[in-house]
Amino acid sequence: MVKYPKIYLGVDNCFAIKRWIEPEDWIPLIKNMGINIGEASFDNEIDFLYSPSWYINQWFERLTRAENKNNFTVRAFYTGYQSYRTAGFAHPEPRMADNLVLNFFLPVLKKLEETNKFLGLSVHTYPEKVLQDPQRFFDVQTQVINCYTKLVEYSKKHGNTPVCIEQMYTPAQTPWTIKTNYEFIEKIYEKTHGPIYTSIDVGHIIGQKKYSKPTSEVLRKNLKEKVTSKNLNIWLGGNYVYNLWDNLLDSKESIVNKIDKVQRAMKEYDYLFSETPENYNPYEWLEKLSPYSPIIHLQQTDGVSSPHAPFTKENNKKGIIEGKRVLKSIKASYDKLEPFSDKMPPATKEILLNFEIFSSNTMTSYEVINNVQQSIDYWRKLIPYDGMTIDQIVSQF
């Protein structure tokens, strides 16, 4: 019998950054919009690297009081732009990666111990010189995986806080395909047998198509037309392949041999390509990975950019994220779920659908609140109350 997860609708307080910066402000604001569950962005004045210990301790005490006063629960903490826009765990100086582990995330996990909260993060991006060197790439990836492993090992011994690695959109931010997400989870879970998961963002499936591997037919067409690497509209991966391409354009070799050389060269950079068209489809991601994604971020997107836009009527007309389809895809993922494998953690028993909506500095506070409220209203019609199982929700459609 399928054990369907309970679904909860939540709001990440990233919408409130620079405006409502204290728990006493943003918690009642979200509560008054009809939401009982929150996600706290470290960007909203609780960054563990620049905040002194006295402030962190005080902030968490105030958070607890505000939660109790408003009958509200912050169920997850999540990294934001400040750490996202760094090399992070992929830093060329390993001690910098260790610094993030020791002085940011282990203290976070210590604070979250026994609090029934989740931790979500994306804190690694591979520099260009790493991407262009296959051996260096896999060496740095080992460094990255070891950093996440340390977090999961600590969590396993201290509170069992689920650690969720957010999926991203480009080779520089692997895991960025369905396959690499499975591989990341499997490698870390094999080492720890601890609480390691992914975290899907429905708007993060925008770069994968751009980085798909060109077919033989596409290569043939561009070689015949002698399109230089500067004018190519296809992705060849490593710089070495682009240089090879230009050298082959005026070569007297047959087209067949040229294609063969390009394909063999691209093979060395397989990690720079998305494997199959399923990686371009957010609903495929949900059907494949929802059981291993306790946190799913909601945003509206046109499939071309990831603006973290709200679910307003105007945005929904041109957006590709449709609530019923999202929920049906989550249910389908559990219907297709294979028996538990020791390579993967147990399927999550609950999924937080958290709005991650960004606000422009030029917006009025009224516009900010209205955008979030419209998003809540749209999804609350589909999820009348928190804690419903996904099959109960879908049965209403």
Buried (B, 14 or more C-beta within 10 A) or exposed (E): EEEBBBBBBBBBBBBBBEBBEBBBBBBBBBBEBEBBBBBBBBBBBBBBEEBEEEEBEEBBEBBEEBBEEBEBBBBBBBBBEBBBEBBBBBBBEBEBBBEBBEEBBBBBBEBBBEBEBBBBBBBBBBBEEBBBBBEBBEEBBEBBBBBBBBBBBBBBEBBBBBBBBBBBBBBBBBBBBBBBBBBBBBBBBEBBEBBBBBBBBBBBBBBBBEBBBBEEEBBBEBBEEEBEBEEBEBBBBBEBBBEBBEEBBEEEEEEEEBBBBBBEBBEEBEBBBBBBEBBBBBBBBBBBBBBBBBBBBBBBBBBEEBBBBBBBEEBBEEBBBEBEBBBBBBBBBBEEBEEEEEEBBEBBEBBBBBBBBBBEEEBEEEEBBBBBBBBBEBBBEBBEEBEBBBBBBBEEE
